[in-house]
């Protein structure tokens, strides 16, 4: 095996969506050179491994990199689209990142890209990359920093086998294989209640499977977001800002966590599939009202916790068991998407290493762009980490409170940095400025909702410490 040495300012581990968003802003805000290494054959990270019918759960306009908008700004007028703005497909996203790499990054002369390579350093001082095809090994001298874009790497069913036992003879496939089945089944059992489980159920219904033939195993009932509440476009300004005001008003008025979620539900900010079941999960999945109505047609829903084992006659779960079906097709949707990063365990800027963590609510790619801007313009790591405080991605309802507390804290820091504030005002990935730019001076309705938003955010900040105490109390009880 040949060995050589290369040098670069930044070595970026990964060429997925988060890495692409970071490098895109770094190219605009600095003169740095970048070397990107990734095990996939093309950019896009987990999108290369996703199921063929996957789509974003947020409008395309709020995804991608800052220099180039994703999508065409069209609306989805299909049966379940509800006239909302388009959701890019997995194929569109992979093509988008591939074009960015070959039409923007590489032509810049400042980016070198090594697909089908593995990073084999210790993520501190020793950096090596090895070709998965030839075995050729290269040592990389990093002049500035190592960038870890894999710390929040998404898990998909095709690359993460089930954690439960499956007896021989049971037909269990990852979600990716669902469009490949060559025979009908009397029962389709979907294992998993998150985004992929929802997508599996909707795909089956959309392709003519009767709701009575679908069994849905849901370990934890989820709270869902109404996609209509955060849409781009001037015609949606009042509703989108009003949605944020609703959330802040709920935070500002709530006297307990249960009270908070009842308030959020009552104003349409959170949805649940079954009104009789109290949700215990929140992964920020979005849904249209038409999709919600479709999912409610599935009545065979199993709520006994996670699956432990499946055999011909029985499905064993955490809180009991149910009869199995040897002729059923089990569809695994149990991969845990984004990994848990404990609060306080990692920071964005850590010596000669950058961790691409979330610094805003929900938006991982926007977060990476913010980190790149801060890296390009500041030197004091304490100040840099104050501007880029870790915002935990939610998994449970109480995480919704932690997420907003951390994000509001970052927003306060951003307002005090003129350069960052000016850049944020022009960043199309940032939901709020994107919407606020649509405000027209003198429009009473829009100005009224903006004033309501401003007042609500102030009250939310005042009441947040009390809610965080309530969250801490629930953690001690559990």
N, C-alpha and C positions, 0 to 999 in steps of 0.2 A: 504493500500500500504506500502510495506517495504521500509526502507530508510537506506542506508549505506554510508560510506565515503571511498573514494579511493584517492591515491596520484600518481602523475606522473610528469615527467619533462616538457613534452609538451602535451597539449591537442589540438588535431587537429579536427576542425569542418569540417567534410566531409571526404569521402573516395573515391572521384572521381579521375580523372586522375591527376589533379594538386596536390592534397594531396598525392597521391601515389608517384609522382616524388619527392616531398619535403622529405617525410619520407625515401625514398630509399637512397637519398644522406645523410640525417642526420644519418642513420644507419652506413654508410661507414665512415663518417667524425667525429663522436663523439661516446660517450658511453651513450648517453641519453636514457631515457625510454619515450615511446610515448603511448598515449591513443587516438584512433581514434573513432569518433562517426558519424554515418550516418543514414539517414532515409531509405535508400534502404536496401534490403535484401542481397545484395552482392556488392563488390567494383565495381567502374566504373562510379559512378555518373550518368550524363545525358545519357551516353551510354546505360544504362538500360532502358531508356525511348524512345530511338530513334527508327525510323522506321526500319523495318527489312532489307531493302536493302541499308541502309546507308553505306558509305565508307569514309575513310579519303580522304581529298583533297590534301594531301602531301604524299610523299613516306613514307612507314612504317618505314624505317630506321631512320627518323628524329622525330619519335614520341615514346612515352613510357617513361621508366625510364632509368637512366644511366647505371645501373648494368646489364641490360638484354635487348638485342635488340628485337624489335617486328618484326615478320615476318620471312620469310625464304630467302629473297634476290632474289626472283623470279621476272621475268618480265611478264607483262600483254600483251600477244600476241593476245588478242581478237580484235574484229572489231574496237572498240573505244579506246582500251588500248594503241595503237601506239607503242608497244614494250617498254613502259616506266616501271620503277620499280613499284612493286605491291603497291596497296592501301588496307590496312587492312579493312575488313568488321567489322561492329559493333559487330557481334558475336565473331569474333577473338579477338577484343579488350577487351570485357568483360571477355572472357576466360583467356586472358593474365593477366589482373589485378587480377582475382580470384586466378590464380596460384601463382602470386607474393605474395599475402596475405598469402596463406596457405603453400607455399613451401619456402618462404624467410622471410617475416615479422614475422609471429607468431612463427616459429621455432627458431628465434633469441632469444626468451625469453624477448625481450625488447619492444615488441609491444602488446598492448591489443586492441581488435577490438570489437566494440559494434554496430552491424548492427541493423536495425529496432529500432533505438533510436533517440530521439530528444534532441538537445541541448537547454536548457531553461535558461541559465545564461544571464547576462546582458553584456557579452563580455568584462567586465572589471575585477572585483574582485570576483564576485559570479558565481560559475560554477556548474550547475546541469545537469544531463542527465536522461531522462525518457524513459522507454521501451514503444514502441507503442503497444506492445502485452499484457503486464501484468500490466502496470502502475507503475511498480517498479521504485523508484526514487533514484538516487545516487548523492551525493555531491562529487565533484572532487577538490582536493587540487592540484593546479598547482605550482610546485616549480620554474619553469623557465618562460615559456611563453605560451600564448594562440595563436594558429595558425588558422587564418580564411582562409579556402580554398574555401569559397563560394562567395567571393567578386566579382569574375569574372565568376560566375556560368552561364552556357549556358542555354538558354531557348529553348524548343522544342515544336512543335505544340501539341503534345499529353498531355502536362502538362500546356499549356497556351492557353485558349480558344480565339477565334477571338475577336478583339476589335470592330468589326463592327456588326450591327444589322442584324439578319437573320430571315426572316418571317417564320412562321410555314408552313411546307410542303416542304420547300426548302431542298434539299439533299446537306448537306455540311459536309465533313468529314476531320479529321486531316490526314496528310500525312501517318501516321501509318496505317490507315485503308484502304489505296489504294489497297494493295494486297488481301484484304478480300472481295472485292465487288463480288456479285454473279450474276450480270446481266450487259449487255452492255448498254452504254449510247451514244446518238448521239453526245453529246458534253461533253468534259471534260474541265472545267474551272479552271486553276491553279492560285491561288491568292498568289502572292509574287514573287519577282524577284531575291532573294538572293540564297544562296547555296541550301536551301531546295526546292525552286521553280525550280531551274535548275535540281536538282535530280528528281523531280516529272516529269518534261517534258521528260527527258532522259529515265526514267523508262517506261513511256507511249509509247514513240517511240520504245524502245527496245522490248516491248511486243506487237508490231504490230498495235498500234493505228495510223491511218493515220494522218499526220500533220494537214490536214484540219479539223479534228474533235477536235483539241486542241485550246482552247482560253487561252492566257497567259496575265494575268493582272499584269503589271510591274510598280509599283509606281515610281521607280527610276532606270534608265538604269545603269548597273554596268560596271566598268572597271574590267577586269579579267586578271589573270596571266597565262602565258603559262607554263604548268606543266613541259614541256621538258627542261625549263631553269634551274631548280634546281633538279638534279638527283644525287644520290650517284653513286659510282663506278668509277674506274680509267678511264674508257673510256669516262666519261662525265666531266672530270676535266676542260678541255679547255672551254667547253660551260658554265659550271656552274660559274667558275670564270669570264669568259667573260660576263656573264649576270650581275654579280655584278658590273663589270667595266662599263658596259653600263649604269646602273642606276646612278653610281657615276659621269660618264661623263655628263649625262643629268643634274644632279644637278649642276655640276660645270659650265656648259655652259649656262643654262637657264637664261633669263632676266625677266621672268614672269611665273606665274603659268600655263596659257594656253600654253606658249612656252614649259614649262617643260613636259607637258603631250603629246604634239605633238612629242617631241623628244623621249619620252619613247615608244610611239606607233610606231614610224618610225623604231626603232631598234628591235621591236618585244617583248618588255618587258611587254607591256600592250595590251590587246585585247578588242575589243567590238563586240557585237553580230550583231548590225545593224550599218553599216558604216555611215548612214545618221542621226544617233541620238547621240548627245553629252552626254556621261555618266555623271551622277551626284552622283553616289555612288561608293564606293570602300570598299569591305569587305574582300579583300585578297583571294577570292575564286579562285581556279585554275581550268584549263580545258585543255583537249588535243585538238589538231587541229581537230581530227575526231569528238569529241563531239561538238565543235564549229560549224562545218559544219552541224551536225544533228540539232542543235538548230535553225540554220538559215532557216531550212525548215518550221518552224512554222511562218506563216505570219499574223495570227490573234492575234496581240499583242496590248493590250490596255495600253495607256500611259497617263492616266488622274489622276494620283496620287493614294492615298490609297483608298480602298473601305470603304464607310460609311454605306451602307445598301444594302441588296439583297432581292428582293421580286420576285414574279412570273413573273412580266412583265418588271422590271427595276433594273439595278445595279447603285446605286448612288455612285459617286466618288468625290474626293476633287475638281476636276476641270471639272465637268460635269457628264453626265450620259449616259448610253447605254442601249439598249434593253436587258432584261433578258430572260432566257429560263427555263420554269418550269420543263423541262425534263432533264436539265443538271445536272451533278455531279460537285459540287464545291469542290475543294481540297485546304484546308487551309494550306498555307506555310508562314504565316505572322508573326510567332513568331520572336522576334528580336535578336535571338542568344545570343551573349555576351552583357551584359548591358554596358551602357555608364558610365565611371568613369571620372568625370571632372578633368582636370589637376590641381594639387595642392590640391585636396581634400583628398588625401590619400597618405601615404608613406609606404614603405615595413616594416620598423621597427618603431614602435610607442610605446615606453615604454615597457610594458610587453606583448605587442601584436605584432604579425607578420601578415601582410597582403600579401597574395600570389598574387601580381600584376605582370603584364608583365614588364620585364626589358630588353627585346630584341624585335626585329621586328618579329611579327607573332607567335613566339614559346612560348606558355604559359607554357608547361611542362619543357622546358629548363630553363625558367625563374625561376620556382619553385626550380629546382635543384641548380641554382646559389644562390638563397636566402638561401637555406639550407647550402651551403658551407660557405657563408659569416657568417651566424649565428654561425656556428661551430668553426670559426677561429678568429673572431674579437669581440671586446667588445665595442668599441667607436661607439655609434649609429650615430653620425654625419658622420663618415667615412663610416659606413655600408650603410647609405642611399645615400652617394655619389657614392658608387659602384653599388647600386641597385636603380638608379633613375627610376621613373615610365615612361614607354614607352607606350603611348596611342595606343590602337588597332584602326585601321582606320575604319571609316564609310563613309567618303566623300573623294573626291580627295585631298583636302587640308590637310587632316589628314595624307596622305602619306608623306608629307613634315615634319609635326610635329613628326611623328613616326621615320623617319630616323634621324632627328636632335637629338632627345632624345637618340636613340640607338647609334649613333656615339659618343655622349657625354659619354655614359657608356663605350664604347669600349676604349676610351682614358683613363678612370679611371682604367679599367682592366689591361691595359698594364703596369701601374705603380705599380701593386701589384704582386710581384713575385709568391707567393703561388697560388693565383687565376689564374694567367696566365698559370702556369704549369698544374693546374687541368683542365682548359679550353682546353688546347692542347690535352688532353686525353678524353674529354667528347664527346661521339659519338652523343649526341643530338645537339651539336653545329655545324651548317652547315659548316662554313668556315674552322676550323681546320680539320674536317672530310675530306673535299675535299683536303685541302693542304697536308695532310699526303700522298695523292696519288701521289704527285709530285715526279718525279725522277730526281735526279741531272744530269745535262747534257742534258736534253730534251729541245731543243731550243724552240719548240712551247709552251710548258707549262711554261717555264721560261719567255717567252715573254709576255704571257697573265698575269702572276703574276706581272711583272713589270708595265704593263698597269693598272692593278687593283690598285697597290700601288700609282701610280701617280694620277689616277682618284680620289681615296679617299681623297688625299691631297687637290685637287682642289674643291672637294665637300665640305669639311670642310671650305674652304676659302669663298665659295659663299653662304653657308647655311644662314648666318645672313641676306643677302639681300632677299632670298626667304622667310624667316620667317617674314620679314617686309611686304612682299607682302601678305602673309597669314593674317597678322594682319589687313592690309588695307581692304581685302575682308570681314573680320569679321565685321569691322566697317560699311562697306557699307550695309551689310545684317541686 
